[in-house]
């Protein structure tokens, strides 16, 4: 198999074999605008592109060293691992984080998983996850009547209530739509106390994806006030829900419930075969977890809990990797502590 760099003229065929929006050409172009380096490699058989990888390299402040990130790629194999090791050497990367877009049976042990046993042939460490290991997947192939019947009775009631109260959901993928999203996201992060990407990050994301057909912005409006706004992706027949924000007012009209239902209908109209809801807690969620409400909200739409392979660090420099992971542990402890401070 021939492995070589992808040419700009191969953008279309590159996207056809890409496994996720974060592996799309447009996402790579967006990441370049944020100051990271992007490498795209293609795997060719008889002159035809069969598989591709897109890896970003992030410079560590004050050091001439990098960390690689390979999110949502195809299932690891020997060709992929050899290519990643060569890229790690090229950039003097401490490690490359892999988060494959590969599923495993729920709660299966690592010892029983052949893909993980394959990875253990390489200098691999279990890494800190950037993507959640679990998500909800909704099959969009049944008809709309069946999809609604599969929704829990409580969720279905909330959808009808929002419709009855006059909540309106519509797409507004304009710059105005983005700015409305950013305004509500700022309110949401302050209220719920979590970190989110900056406004500049989202504006660059919008500039790179707005004409691609991947990124769509939706609003839920009530009495001329925008209550909820979501950013969703459509890519290679799959709908994704990566970003959402909501206001604290008029929560009794259940705007988020209608938003989810209308987005499901949108995905079906786009011909998507499935909906990856981009995150869940797992098979035995703790009801005290701050994300439990969001987990339960997604589950209410009849979605299936799925588990991805996990997060793995392909180590290129073991001594520095150990120092780096120690520093990261303390950094996250500080961030969690700071979040609790009243200022």
ABEGO torsion letter per residue (X at the ends): XBBBBBBAAAAAAAAAABABAAABAAAAAAAAAAGBBBBBBBBBBGGBBABBBBBBBBBBBGBBBBBBBBBGBBBBBAAAAAAAAAAAAAAGBABBBBBBBBBBBBGBBAAABAAAAAAAABBBBBBBBABBABBBBBBAABBAAAAAAABBAAAAAAAAAAAAAGBBBBBBABAAAAAAAAAAAAAAAAAAGBBBBBAAAAAAAAAAAAAAGABBBBBBBBGGBBABBBBBBBBGGBBBBABBBBBABGAAAGAAAAAAAAAAAAAAAAGBABBBAGEBAEABBBAABAAAAAAAAAAAAGBBBBBBAEBBBBBABAAAAAAAAAAAAAAAAAAAAAAABAX
